[in-house]
């Protein structure tokens, strides 16, 4: 495969998108497992 600036930029862009989406998923997963201090009771 011929490696030039466009291929490198594409690989870096895809890697950054995967890292960003992985961080979002990790944050949502971590936040969804938090214990609530008070139960959410309707009035």
N, C-alpha and C positions, 0 to 999 in steps of 0.2 A: 504494500500500500504506500502510495506517495504521500509523505508527511510534509505539509506546508502550513503556513500561518492559519489558513481557513480551517483545516482539520484540527489543529491544536486549539483554536478558539472555540470550535464546536464541542470538542471533548471537555474543555474547561467549563463551557456554558452548561452542558448537560450535567456535569459533576456538581456545579453550584446549585442547579435546580433540584437535584436529588438530595443534596445536603440540606437545602432549605425545607423541602417537603418532609424529610426525615426529622428535622428539628420541630416542625409543626406537629407531626404525628406524635413524637415523643412528649411534647408539652401537653397535648390533649390527653394522652394516655396517663401521664403522671398526674395531671389535674383531676382526671375523672376518678382516680383512686384515693383522693383525699377524704378523710373522715370529717363529717360535719360535727361541729361542737354542739349545736342545738338542732333538734329535728325541725323540719319545715312543716309546721302545722297550720292549716288554714284557720282563719278566725271565724 
